[in-house]
Amino acid sequence: MKSYEMPVRIQSVVAQRIRGLYAGWSSSSEMVRPVCIVFLFLLCEGCVRPSVYEPVTLTLLEEWSSKTFSEARQQELQQFTRETGIRVSLLPSPDSARQRLALWRELLGTGASGPDVYGIDVIWPGMLAEYFVDLKPYFANEVSLQFPAIAAGYTVDDKLVALAYRADIGLLYYRTDLLRQYGYREPPRTWDDLEIMAARIQAGERAKGKKEFWGFVWQGAADEGLTCNALEWQAAEGGGRIIEEDQTISVNNPRVIKAWQRAAHWVGSISPPGVVGYRQWDSLNVWMAGNAAFMRHWTSAYVDSQVAGSKIRNKFDVALLPGGKSGSVGTLGGWGLAVSRFSSHPREALDLVQYLSRRDLQVKRSRLLSAPPTLPELYSLPEVSEPNPRFLLLSQAFRTGIVLRPSNVSGKKYQDVSEAYFQAVHSVLAGEKSASQAVAALENELARTTGFKKAPPPPMGSARP
């Protein structure tokens, strides 16, 4: 193909994608605008033949988690340009994770040269690995300095699909004032303890007239958030990871059944009946209004809970999630940076990934944004730990208390696996099926979807090779 034909071909493909996406997502205004902006940007980029004297311009597409984060990211990119002369255009993205993944897939599917660098969720590497450069040859030293479990989340078949730059994990938030008031010296260590404490505090607060007060709020809607919550419940009891690393389906076992039954008992007792429809913001709003004693959420909820106007400001703290027979575990979250194998500027793209994951930037983000670093050594620095005293707890969690979703072992089928899982859990929470019925049906569905064999989970405290 002649060199001048390639931009024309890309323009044609991108224009076709715009028309198709607009028709397919016309009912979702949230999706259409960022999608069209991104595709039009790439279309216009292909229309202009850059002068050989112009500096390289990279395109970066990642999650826009908040206005504050986006502004901080723009400042980082401006500094990168000052240091290297390489310009970076930050592209917008949809709000929902499902829409973001759909957009990422569409863009990568065109084979177009941009975006050059993609921010990817920790559960996407297995689904998108074929589109990205293996970063291991370039960042072996950087990866060796990260928490091993975090690095593992972005590794598929020994290929480093992305370099982690932001770590996250599920945590328990609790009201320090209420625990003291009801005679508790520390947060619950087990899920059984949480039930008892939540019920007692809830009863006491309602006796004072707070009829909307609940003991425990979490994310029970039928989506990825429920996969994270339910995996924590069952993994803490030694019930396995749904699908194990050796490609065996382990979900149908008594420990999973027990964990799901216990959670179903929470609904309408220590948790609102409507919790089965709660997403992240729903649980956070109840918590910030002062209407819950405990909440399961991600690390970002700490900053949100401390904003002016929050009724629980300076009245809460965080702890590891309650545990079971296998201890306490939190689901790993977070984002990494991947380089498109179609990029026209792979060397510059690698420079950008290295820059954004740099030690000094992670320290700065921890101070300005309370973003947890991916490097264990940073947690001992006063400039990191003093403004974020809870980071000592996070360091412990990232070392010993992580459970990974079975996204890499499931590969491209992870969305189907997760949806089957959270729908099964939801049917139990909503009282539509018994836990034993739901796990048996789920096991069969996962076997059909993946072709993997059925097996019990590995013994507690061990893993099958």
C-alpha positions in Angstrom: 0.0 0.0 0.0 1.4 3.4 -0.9 2.1 5.8 1.9 -0.5 8.4 0.9 -3.2 5.7 0.7 -3.0 4.8 4.5 -4.4 8.1 5.9 -7.3 7.8 3.3 -8.0 4.2 4.4 -8.0 5.1 8.1 -10.3 8.1 7.5 -12.7 5.9 5.7 -12.7 3.3 8.5 -13.1 5.9 11.2 -15.9 7.7 9.4 -17.7 4.3 9.0 -17.2 3.6 12.7 -18.7 7.0 13.7 -21.8 6.3 11.7 -22.2 2.9 13.1 -21.6 3.9 16.7 -23.9 6.9 16.4 -26.7 4.6 15.2 -26.0 1.9 17.8 -25.7 4.3 20.7 -28.1 7.1 19.7 -30.3 6.3 22.7 -27.4 7.2 25.1 -26.4 10.9 25.0 -23.7 10.1 27.6 -22.0 7.8 25.1 -22.5 9.6 21.8 -20.8 12.8 22.7 -17.4 11.5 23.8 -17.4 8.8 21.1 -18.0 11.3 18.4 -15.4 13.7 19.8 -12.8 11.0 19.9 -13.5 9.6 16.4 -13.8 13.1 14.9 -10.5 14.0 16.5 -8.8 11.0 14.9 -10.5 11.7 11.6 -9.2 15.2 11.5 -5.8 14.0 12.6 -5.7 11.8 9.6 -6.7 14.6 7.2 -3.7 16.7 8.0 -0.3 15.6 6.8 2.1 16.9 9.5 5.3 18.7 8.5 8.5 16.8 9.2 9.5 19.8 11.4 6.5 19.6 13.7 6.9 18.0 17.1 5.4 14.6 17.7 1.8 14.7 19.1 0.6 11.6 21.0 -3.1 10.9 21.9 -3.9 9.5 25.3 -7.3 8.0 26.1 -8.1 7.1 29.7 -10.7 7.3 32.4 -11.8 10.8 33.4 -12.6 9.9 37.0 -13.2 13.5 38.2 -12.6 17.1 37.2 -9.8 17.3 39.8 -8.0 14.3 38.4 -8.4 15.5 34.8 -6.9 18.9 35.7 -4.0 17.3 37.5 -3.4 15.0 34.5 -3.3 18.0 32.1 -0.7 19.6 34.3 1.4 16.4 34.2 1.1 16.3 30.4 2.2 19.9 30.1 5.3 19.1 32.2 6.0 16.0 30.0 5.9 18.3 26.9 8.3 20.7 28.6 10.7 17.9 29.5 10.6 16.0 26.1 9.1 18.3 23.5 6.4 15.7 22.8 2.9 17.0 22.9 -0.1 15.0 24.2 -3.8 15.3 23.5 -6.0 14.0 26.2 -9.2 12.6 24.8 -12.6 12.4 26.6 -14.2 9.1 27.6 -17.7 7.9 28.5 -18.8 7.8 32.1 -19.6 4.1 32.5 -17.0 1.3 32.5 -19.1 -0.8 30.0 -19.3 2.1 27.6 -15.6 2.9 28.0 -14.7 -0.7 27.1 -16.9 -0.7 24.1 -15.2 2.5 22.9 -11.7 1.2 23.5 -12.6 -2.0 21.5 -14.0 0.0 18.6 -11.0 2.3 18.4 -8.5 -0.6 18.6 -10.6 -2.6 16.1 -10.0 0.1 13.4 -6.3 -0.5 13.4 -5.8 3.2 13.3 -2.6 4.8 14.5 -4.3 6.7 17.3 -4.8 6.8 20.2 -1.2 5.9 21.0 -1.6 5.3 24.7 -4.7 3.8 26.4 -5.6 3.8 30.1 -7.1 0.4 30.9 -9.0 -1.0 33.8 -7.2 -3.9 35.7 -9.8 -6.3 34.3 -9.3 -5.4 30.6 -5.8 -6.9 29.8 -7.1 -10.4 29.0 -9.8 -8.9 26.7 -7.5 -6.5 24.9 -4.0 -8.0 25.1 -3.7 -8.6 21.3 -3.9 -4.9 20.6 -1.1 -3.7 22.8 2.7 -3.8 22.9 4.4 -6.1 25.4 5.9 -3.7 28.0 8.0 -6.3 29.8 11.2 -5.7 27.8 11.0 -2.0 28.4 9.8 -1.8 32.0 11.2 -5.0 33.7 12.8 -2.9 36.4 9.7 -0.8 37.1 7.5 -3.8 37.4 9.9 -5.5 39.8 9.4 -2.5 42.2 5.6 -2.8 42.2 3.4 -4.8 44.5 3.5 -8.3 42.9 -0.3 -8.7 42.9 -0.8 -5.4 41.1 1.7 -6.3 38.4 0.1 -9.7 38.0 -3.2 -8.0 37.3 -1.8 -6.5 34.1 0.1 -9.6 32.9 -1.4 -12.1 30.5 0.5 -15.2 29.4 3.7 -13.6 30.6 3.0 -10.5 28.5 2.9 -7.2 30.4 -0.1 -5.6 28.7 0.0 -2.3 30.8 2.0 -0.6 33.5 0.0 0.1 36.6 -0.1 3.8 37.6 -3.1 3.8 40.0 -3.9 1.1 42.6 -7.3 0.5 44.2 -8.9 -2.1 46.5 -12.1 -2.7 48.3 -12.2 -1.4 51.9 -14.5 -1.2 54.9 -15.6 2.3 56.0 -16.9 2.7 59.5 -18.2 5.4 61.8 -15.7 6.0 64.6 -18.1 8.0 66.7 -20.8 5.4 66.6 -18.4 2.5 67.4 -17.2 4.4 70.5 -20.8 5.2 71.5 -21.8 1.6 71.3 -18.7 0.3 73.2 -16.7 -1.1 70.3 -12.9 -0.5 70.4 -12.2 -1.6 66.8 -14.0 -2.3 63.5 -15.3 -5.9 62.8 -12.7 -8.5 62.0 -15.1 -11.0 60.5 -18.3 -10.8 58.5 -20.2 -12.4 61.4 -18.8 -9.6 63.7 -20.0 -7.0 61.2 -23.6 -8.4 61.2 -23.7 -8.2 65.0 -22.3 -4.7 65.3 -24.3 -3.3 62.4 -27.6 -4.7 63.8 -26.9 -3.3 67.3 -25.9 0.2 66.1 -28.8 0.3 63.6 -31.3 -0.6 66.4 -29.9 2.0 68.7 -30.0 4.8 66.1 -33.5 4.0 65.1 -34.6 4.1 68.7 -33.4 7.7 68.6 -35.8 8.4 65.7 -33.4 7.9 62.8 -35.8 5.6 60.9 -33.7 5.7 57.7 -30.5 4.6 59.4 -28.9 1.3 58.2 -26.1 -0.9 59.6 -24.3 -1.6 56.3 -24.4 -0.3 52.7 -22.7 -1.8 49.7 -23.1 -2.2 45.9 -25.8 -4.8 45.1 -26.9 -3.8 41.6 -26.5 -6.4 38.9 -23.2 -5.2 37.5 -19.4 -5.4 37.9 -19.6 -3.8 41.3 -21.5 -6.8 42.6 -18.9 -9.2 41.2 -16.3 -7.3 43.3 -18.4 -7.5 46.5 -19.5 -11.1 46.1 -16.0 -12.3 45.3 -14.8 -10.7 48.5 -17.4 -12.5 50.5 -16.7 -16.0 49.1 -12.9 -15.6 48.9 -12.8 -14.7 52.6 -14.4 -18.0 53.3 -12.1 -20.1 51.1 -14.6 -20.3 48.3 -12.2 -19.6 45.5 -12.0 -17.1 42.7 -15.0 -18.3 40.5 -12.5 -19.6 37.9 -9.0 -20.6 39.1 -5.7 -19.9 37.4 -5.5 -23.5 36.2 -8.8 -22.9 34.2 -11.0 -24.8 36.5 -14.5 -23.6 37.5 -14.6 -23.7 41.3 -17.7 -21.6 42.1 -20.0 -24.5 43.1 -18.9 -25.2 46.6 -20.4 -25.0 50.2 -18.3 -22.0 51.1 -19.7 -19.9 48.3 -23.2 -21.0 49.1 -22.7 -19.9 52.7 -21.3 -16.5 51.8 -24.2 -15.8 49.4 -26.8 -16.9 51.9 -25.3 -14.6 54.5 -25.4 -11.6 52.2 -29.0 -12.4 51.2 -29.9 -12.2 54.9 -28.5 -8.7 55.1 -31.0 -7.4 52.6 -33.8 -5.8 54.5 -32.2 -6.5 57.9 -28.9 -4.5 58.2 -29.0 -3.3 54.6 -31.8 -1.5 52.8 -34.1 -3.6 50.7 -33.1 -1.3 47.8 -29.4 -2.3 48.2 -30.0 -4.8 45.4 -30.1 -1.8 43.1 -27.3 0.2 44.7 -24.3 1.2 42.6 -21.2 3.1 43.9 -22.8 6.5 44.2 -26.0 5.1 45.8 -24.1 3.6 48.7 -21.8 6.6 49.0 -24.8 9.0 49.2 -26.4 7.0 52.0 -23.1 6.9 53.9 -22.3 10.7 53.4 -25.8 11.6 54.6 -24.9 9.9 57.9 -27.4 7.1 57.5 -25.1 4.1 57.7 -22.7 2.6 60.3 -20.6 0.7 57.8 -19.9 0.9 54.0 -18.0 -1.2 51.6 -16.3 1.0 48.9 -13.1 1.8 47.1 -10.2 4.0 48.2 -11.6 7.1 46.4 -14.6 7.2 48.8 -12.3 8.5 51.6 -11.8 11.9 49.8 -15.5 12.1 48.8 -16.5 11.4 52.4 -14.3 14.3 53.7 -15.8 17.0 51.4 -17.5 20.1 52.9 -21.1 19.3 53.6 -20.6 15.6 54.3 -22.4 14.7 57.5 -19.7 12.2 58.4 -16.7 14.4 57.8 -14.0 13.6 60.4 -16.3 10.9 61.9 -15.1 7.8 60.1 -12.1 5.7 59.3 -11.2 2.8 57.0 -10.2 -0.8 57.7 -9.5 -4.0 55.8 -12.8 -5.7 54.9 -14.1 -8.3 57.4 -12.6 -11.7 56.9 -13.7 -15.4 57.2 -11.9 -18.7 57.4 -9.3 -17.5 54.8 -8.8 -14.1 56.3 -9.6 -10.7 54.9 -9.5 -9.9 51.1 -10.4 -6.9 49.0 -10.9 -7.0 45.2 -8.1 -5.4 43.2 -9.0 -2.4 41.2 -7.1 0.3 39.5 -5.8 1.5 36.1 -2.7 0.9 34.0 -1.2 2.4 30.8 -0.9 0.4 27.6 0.8 1.3 24.2 -1.2 0.5 21.0 0.7 -1.7 18.7 -0.7 0.4 15.8 0.9 3.6 17.2 3.0 5.6 14.7 5.1 6.8 17.6 5.8 3.8 19.8 9.1 5.1 21.2 7.4 8.4 22.3 4.4 6.5 23.6 6.7 4.3 25.8 8.3 7.5 27.1 4.9 8.8 28.1 4.0 5.6 30.0 7.3 5.7 31.8 6.8 9.3 32.7 3.3 8.9 34.0 4.2 6.0 36.2 7.3 7.7 37.5 8.1 7.7 41.3 8.0 11.4 41.7 4.6 11.7 40.0 3.1 9.0 42.1 4.3 10.8 45.2 2.8 14.1 43.9 -0.6 12.4 43.2 -0.7 10.9 46.6 -0.3 14.3 48.1 -2.7 16.2 45.8 -5.3 13.5 45.0 -4.8 10.9 47.7 -4.1 8.4 45.0 -2.5 5.2 46.3 0.9 4.5 44.7 1.8 1.2 43.0 5.3 1.1 44.6 5.6 -0.3 48.1 8.6 1.8 48.9 6.6 5.1 48.6 4.3 4.2 51.5 7.1 4.7 54.0 7.9 8.3 52.8 6.7 11.0 55.2 5.4 13.1 52.3 3.2 10.2 51.3 2.1 8.8 54.7 1.6 12.0 56.7 -1.2 13.4 54.6 -2.6 9.9 54.1 -2.4 8.0 57.4 -4.7 5.3 56.1 -2.0 4.4 53.5 -0.3 2.1 56.0 -3.4 0.0 55.9 -3.5 0.0 52.1 0.1 -1.1 52.0 -0.8 -4.1 54.1 -3.8 -4.8 51.9 -1.8 -4.7 48.7 0.7 -7.1 50.1 -1.5 -9.7 51.7 -5.2 -9.0 51.2 -5.9 -8.9 47.4 -8.2 -11.2 45.4 -8.0 -10.9 41.6 -11.1 -11.3 39.5 -10.7 -14.1 37.0 -10.4 -11.7 34.1 -7.0 -12.7 32.7 -7.7 -16.5 32.8 -11.1 -15.9 31.1 -9.6 -13.6 28.4 -12.1 -12.3 25.9 -14.9 -14.1 27.6 -14.5 -12.3 31.0 -17.5 -10.0 30.4 -19.7 -13.1 29.9 -18.2 -14.7 32.9 -18.7 -11.7 35.1 -22.3 -11.1 33.9 -23.2 -14.7 34.5 -21.7 -14.4 38.0 -23.3 -11.2 39.1 -26.7 -12.2 37.7 -26.5 -15.4 39.7 -25.6 -13.6 42.9 -28.3 -11.0 42.3 -30.9 -13.7 41.9 -30.0 -14.9 45.4 -30.0 -11.4 46.9 -33.4 -10.7 45.4 -34.9 -13.9 46.7 -35.5 -15.4 43.2 -33.3 -18.5 43.7 -31.6 -20.3 46.5 -27.9 -20.1 46.7 -27.4 -23.8 46.0 -29.6 -23.5 42.9 -27.9 -20.4 41.7 -24.3 -21.7 42.0 -25.2 -25.0 40.3 -26.7 -23.2 37.3 -23.8 -20.8 37.2 -21.3 -23.6 37.2 -23.0 -25.1 34.1 -23.3 -21.8 32.4 -19.6 -21.0 32.9 -18.6 -24.4 31.6 -20.6 -23.8 28.4 -19.2 -20.3 28.0 -15.5 -21.1 28.6 -15.1 -24.8 27.9 -13.2 -25.1 31.2 -13.6 -28.1 33.6 -15.4 -28.1 36.9 -13.4 -28.6 40.1 -13.5 -27.6 43.8 -11.4 -24.6 44.9 -7.9 -25.2 46.1 -7.4 -25.8 49.8 -7.5 -22.7 51.9 -4.1 -21.0 52.0 -2.9 -22.6 48.8 -3.4 -22.4 45.1 -3.3 -25.0 42.3 -0.4 -24.6 39.9 
